[in-house]
Amino acid sequence: MMHEMGIFHKSVVAMLSLKEWAFKKPIFIGDTLHLTLEVTAKHPGESKRVGSIDRLMRLINQHGEIVQEGSSDVLVLKQAPA
């Protein structure tokens, strides 16, 4: 879903880990889903080009119920100083 939305289209270099993923409730045909994403930590690292971020993602149905939830680390490009 994030890929289709283009959230990290030009910044993510690689997925580093999928720490955990929980399937909390079923998803049914006809459900309307939306995604919330929270950056929980950033790690600049030693590279001038890339760092990493930790993300918490929640997939929520039309009733406001969390149906899936998990966290992931990704390698991202650093923005050049202005």
C-alpha positions in Angstrom: 0.0 0.0 0.0 2.8 2.4 0.8 4.5 1.6 -2.4 1.4 2.4 -4.4 1.0 5.7 -2.5 4.5 6.7 -3.4 5.3 7.7 0.2 9.0 6.8 0.1 9.3 6.6 -3.7 12.5 8.6 -4.2 14.0 8.2 -0.7 14.0 4.6 0.3 17.1 2.6 -0.8 16.3 -0.7 0.9 14.2 -2.4 3.5 16.4 -3.5 6.3 14.0 -5.5 8.5 10.4 -6.3 9.3 10.7 -6.5 13.0 7.2 -7.7 13.7 3.9 -7.8 12.0 0.6 -8.7 13.7 -2.7 -9.7 11.9 -5.1 -8.4 14.5 -8.5 -8.7 12.8 -9.7 -10.1 9.4 -9.9 -7.9 6.3 -13.1 -8.5 4.4 -14.1 -7.9 0.7 -15.5 -4.4 0.6 -13.6 -3.1 3.6 -12.1 0.4 3.2 -8.6 0.5 4.5 -6.2 3.3 5.3 -2.6 3.4 6.5 -1.0 5.4 9.3 2.8 5.6 9.4 4.8 7.0 12.3 8.6 7.5 12.1 9.7 6.3 15.5 13.5 6.8 15.3 16.2 8.0 13.0 19.7 6.8 12.8 22.1 9.1 10.8 24.8 6.5 10.6 28.3 7.3 9.4 27.6 7.5 5.7 27.2 10.9 4.0 24.7 9.4 1.6 22.3 7.3 3.6 20.9 6.7 7.1 18.0 4.7 8.4 14.6 5.2 10.0 12.3 3.0 12.1 8.7 3.0 11.1 5.5 1.9 12.9 2.7 1.1 10.4 -1.0 0.5 11.1 -3.6 -0.6 8.6 -7.1 0.6 9.8 -10.5 -0.4 8.5 -13.6 1.8 8.0 -14.7 1.1 11.7 -11.4 2.6 13.0 -10.1 -0.9 14.0 -6.5 -1.8 13.6 -6.5 -4.9 11.4 -2.7 -5.1 10.9 0.2 -3.5 12.7 4.0 -3.7 12.6 7.3 -2.1 12.4 10.1 -1.9 9.8 13.5 -0.3 9.4 14.5 1.2 6.0 17.7 2.7 4.6 17.0 6.2 3.3 18.8 8.8 1.3 19.9 11.8 3.3 18.9 15.2 2.1 21.7 17.4 1.0 22.3 20.4 3.3 20.8 23.6 2.0 
